[in-house]
Amino acid sequence: MAGERVQDQALCPITFASLPPATFPMPSFDPVQLPIPQLHGFLVGAVGPRPVALASTIDADGQPNLSPFSFFNVFGANPPLMIFSPARRGRDNTTKHSFHNVKAVPEVVINVVTYSMVHQVSLASTEFAEGVNEFVKSGLTPIASEKVKPFRVKESPVQFECVVKQVIETGTGGGAGNLVICEVVMIHVQEDILDANGRIDQRRIDLVGRMGGHFYARAHGDALFELEQPNTRIGVGVDSLPPEARNSQILTGSDLGKLGISVSVPDETAVNEYKLTELSDTFIAHKDRPGALLTALHQHAHELLAQDRVEEAWKTLLAFNAR
């Protein structure tokens, strides 16, 4: 039975010698040898879409500043921490107003960026002279915060009031990051993006993400999809599949992932019953042609997985070696 044989295989460690050879040349680059603009292009072109923090700060004189940053994410919930990086400019090694502001007044409001406001946010990224109010220039609306001095952005559906806990300068050369570590002290959420359970509805919030170059991504409509997370469920893994399934030219990596996340493998009785009832015509049609049979079974399993009928796909794949 394939399930029994595969169970033994799962105990065999994977070694470098057992890994398949590269099927195509892959250029490699040493970051130390790359010009900063090219290195920056590789980083932001490959790591994305990145969430955008529209950071509202004030200087020592109380003058507001507003600027977007895509070197940004959330890094914990207890305490609630966010980090954004107003990095040094690569072309001339100058630093940004937001960086100076959070060092002078260690508070910031991080406003999320949605599709409806993306052009105004882009305008706010203009390198205006010191003291110029980006709220005025972009047409975005400042509203008072409750616990910090910087203004919130009315048009943003979620606004995080934060205190700056630490600023880490990662270098002194052009392109170096300045990590602004912020603790969230107040959250404001527009009611119309909440679902019936009080959670943010991902189909209503309409966020945008930054890509490389001039590209952005919109998290909306068909771009969204749901994927069940394993969490504490321990899947059997792709290594539990028979070798011909793992090396299939028909099953995709996504197919293998759906199979591997299963918490158990159908037993021999279930596989044989499925073979006799659901797959009998396939076995008869390809009698004495194992290659054609294998192809037909893999194609059928691929179609089942497209419908998320994972257990049936498992039975189909295991049926090839069932006795």
Buried (B, 14 or more C-beta within 10 A) or exposed (E): BBBEEBEEEEEEEEEEEEEEEEEEEEEEEEEEEEEBEEBBBEBBEEEBBBBBBBBBBBBEEEBBBBBBBBBBEBEEEEEBBBBBBBBBBBEEEEBBBBBBBBBEBBBBBBBBBBBEBBEBBBBBBEEBEEEBEBBEBBEBEBEEBEEBBBBBBBBBBBBBBBBBEEBEEEEEEBBBBBBBBBBBBBEBBBEEBBEEEEEBEBEBBBBBBBBBEEEBBBBBEEEEEEEEEEEEEEBBEBBBBBEBBBEBEBBEEEBBEBBBBBEEBBBBEBBBBBBEEBBEEBBEEBEEEEEEBBBBBBBBBBEBBEEEBBBBBBBBBBBBBBE
